[in-house]
Amino acid sequence: MNVQPWRWLAAMAAVYGLLVVLLAALGAHVVPLRDAAVVRMWNTALEMHLFHTMAMLGLAAIAVTLSSRAIVYSGLLFAAGTVLFSGSLYLRAAGADWFPDYLAPAGGMLLIAAWLWLVIIFFRKSSG
């Protein structure tokens, strides 16, 4: 079975959307968020997670119209960056102090790369 790349991205975005709702519920009802700084960390993770989930879903829709694998690759960068950035913040906020400090900035760099890649793609598409 040959599945178009945009379908994988759309399915991944749906899973990420499911996870952001579950993690919001966990943060509100299960995970003991100790102080205001930890709550801000959890909320930052949720915001970035949700924002980039919507970006992935939008890219899947655009990729259908343009038949562009390059756009799907940007979505995959969003996916990886979100896991590293938000995932490391979720773990830290939940008390996993053993988690490496450099993963959140690495995830942030992947998110920046994804947005930069989109700028390049859309500039090239519009210029001719």
Residue, then its C-alpha position, 0 to 999 in steps of 0.5 A: m500500500n502506497v500512502q501519500p506523504w501528506r497523509w502521514l503528516a496529517a495522521m501524525a498531526a492528529v496524534y499530536g493533537l490527541l496528545v496535547v489534550l491528554l497532556a493538558a488534562l494530565g497537567a491539570h489533574v494528575v501531574p503535581l506541578r510544584d510551583a508557578a515556574v513549573v506551571r509556566m514550563w508545562n504551559t509553554a510546552l502545551e502552547m508550543h505543542l498545540f501551535h506546531t500541531m496546527a502548523m503540521l495539520g496546515l502543512a498536510a493540507i497545503a501539501v495535498t494541493l501542491s503535491s510537495r514533499a518539501i512541505v511535508y519535510s518541514g512538517l516532519l521537522f516540526a514533529a521532531g522539534t516538538v517532541l524534543f522541545s515540548g517533550s523535554l519541558y513536560l518531563r522537566a515539569a513532571g520532575a524528571d531532573w535527569f533529562p538532558d538540558y540540551l534537548a529543549p534548545a535542540g528542539g527549538m532549533l529544529l522548529i526554527a529550521a522548519w519555519l526557515w525551510l517554509v520561508i525558502i519553499f514558499f519564496r521559491k514557489s512564488s518566484g516562479 
